[in-house]
């Protein structure tokens, strides 16, 4: 036994080589045998049976399928956000991201108003735009409750008229008394003697002539019946008129209102009390300045003289 072990130790390399060769031989024989068995099984396999053809669809089914191809199903959403159309986002006044649902983009106009008329709410100047080119901005149209996409629907042209300044002056004389058809006229500072005049006379110190007397009476706040008769004065050259109410200071025709009209551009002009003027584009309508006060001017449409219109300063 000892000799065998000594021989193995002495010929270890040969023994390892022989063992490896035997292992490879056995592996090759195993692979060869497996290949033969696979080929035999492949030969013996039966081909699959052919399936019988399905009967052709009926004509109604074909028509229904064709109609579905012509009118495919549409995606619909119940909110602004959707699978394919993202919700619009904006930068709000506070500098933070905002959406139509949580922010009023252009106050005071609600977001829904822009969407209703298809206006570009994403434009920073959308309120100043004039979508239908009628001379009124989108803000004007919203304030006037009109259609900003229809040039025949717009606010009144007078909404474009504003007061710039008003210079109010008192008429120097006052109608102080009456005895039948004679009228007492005094200066408002009481520094001149009383003038006793009749219809047709000119008030000394002015160019105004008394052209009409109207007797009037009304109850005051205490229930007393007081005399509020009127004298109508007229300038013979300019035809400017002044109405003197008994014992009240009147506004002088020299009072001036300065207006600005912003339809079709910007036009600034002065109008004296009792002077008429017109506004584009409807120049056949005449307006008359009937009163000037520190905070407003009062005009009338000469076709509707009993409907005064107050014109104030433009909003800042």
Steps between C-alpha positions, in 0.01 A plus 500: 500500500783731582651432162172593327482829685860574419433427134193730497700780656775448247257500204236748627504714182435203274217372715326848496536519123353151452205585731425817305509312170260238631259774622503671163436170323201422719359853445536470123322165496216647713454798266500272195237275652275796596519634145389166357204482740389860415508425128286191548240694700491778238431249224215339690319832579160539325421829320218707662156467360386789284224709658180534314437852365256721692183584318510849339343780711158615405452824309359689800813432704718623215295820472524559875876451496536742207293763683716469810807557287342814356402632847760392754442549870599848621673579827291728719578678823280672758762751618754731344778255574507186289713214382615674184428872564685635804346773710623852426746640750596862560718708724272681741534853636691359797757342268384146574360244254124527458222324309162606369333316785680662791586850372317791338759578234383850399291649782232623514400302190421133579688228312175354368427821306822466299426133430141579398616733221821313413731785603873434561501494879870418497584845354607751763330786311175320418292759690637776274447307178213580261400165354226630266668833412201711610706747702422341838743287698409161643477665842257759360289222351492305827402812695229575243376140492547484122650247258873568445499295179214687332573855382128579496482427873683761705451741793365853459752738345457731800685243712812622318442860615663612826561825681858625517443828682218737588521874547185628668434872521207677661293746298565848642133596543205356685124528451406645839143635476194558283223756493252402230699512175803676650793295629763600752854396399789523748868415480589195711750705702235772565747770395282639222160670515193296416396499136125502431446342161231350278497232231707631208740702717875431517659451841751778547857369528424204271386436145211282615142599431190384687301302243243312709338487843345181640305512825551194720429397857594185691503369855828497687617247759291670766181483296497871423389610155792708364554707186744332258413707194759516220648761270652374178794706376663476158815638343402664167822404319586155637141407593636357825224481759483534877202418721473711815286337769367750752748558785742229378846536352521368143792343319665726248510405131872559533522172692698247301522122507791317341411155370697209362340266247681171440296333227711463185799659670538769763347845454502769768279806458341787693130581516348812652177492690198492267722412205407207275736230374489161328690173523620265229383283337138620556558869441136573421424476873568831674584529868483814712696586813239623748692502828858495623588391852835429665457121480279457195350656191137463398405469135179425314417350166328792325236254378431403863557822698324371812738207547823638653816293465775532759858470376763439767873461509654187351576222745867496602 
